[in-house]
Amino acid sequence: MERSAIIGLFLLIFAFIASVLIAKSLVRGTKLRTVSADQAEIAGGYTLILFGGTHTNDLETFAILDREDDQYVFEPYAPAFRFKIERGVSAPDALQKAEQFVRLHPEFHQYRLSKIVDDKGVPLGYEIRPMYFPAAYGVSDVIDIGYTMKDGKVSVFCSLTPSGEKIQNQQSGG
């Protein structure tokens, strides 16, 4: 190998390690969990976060209803073009818009409504996630969504599950 190739490889490895360390430092905080929810319990005003939906086949698509009557703010860990935020939305309107948004994928089957809760079980918001026809992808749920809370901010992380990654690679010809 030439010296410039070795230096380039070293810089690439260094950049990868640095990005992993930065990501880990951002992820630190209290991990939140989701539990089953009922539409009837959703009331009040919300900030609606629509994540994904950048094209009709976007598997990383879901919605969050962030309660506006608490001190917590949800912040997607993604480029700004990957999500839209609408503030001051009533519960019925937020649910209707979220349901409509997650239905856009051609293989949409149904959605799952979950409550995002802290370590004491206090609800901070709600997640509306699409479930796809299992015949299309082998599984219904192809996204992994994680929530961590630090300093009053709830960071939202989304990635495809291994099944979702496989599907995406097949669709892109990879």
C-alpha positions, 0 to 999 in steps of 0.5 A: 500500500502507498503511504497516502492510502495508509494515511487515508485509511487511518483518517477514515478509521479515526473519523469513524471512531470519533463519530461513534464516540460523539453519538454515544455521548449524545445518547447518554441519558435516561432510556425511555420505554413505550407501553400500549396506549388507548386513543381515549386517554389522549387529550389536550394539546400536542406538538405533532412530529411527523418523521420520515415519509420523504417518499412513498416507500419510506420505511422509517416513517412514524409520528410522535405526539409530544404533550405540550403541558409538560416541560419536556421537548422531543428532538429527533436525532436526524437531519431537518428534512427527515421530519416536520413539526407542527405545534399547538395541535389538538388531540383529535387533530394530532391523531387524525394527522398522524394516522393519515401520515403513517398510512402513506406506504403502499404496504401499510396494514395497520398502526400501533399506538404506544405511550412514551413513558419515563422511568416512573411511568409518567406519559411524555407523549405518544408514538404512532407507528405503521405496521406493514403486511407481513406477506410483503416484508416477512414481519410487520414492524421494520423500524427500531425507535429509541427515546432517551431523556437528558436535561428535559430533552427527549432525543428520538432515534430511528433506524431500520431493524435488520429485517428492514435493512435487508428489505431496503437493500433488496429494493435498492438492488444492493 
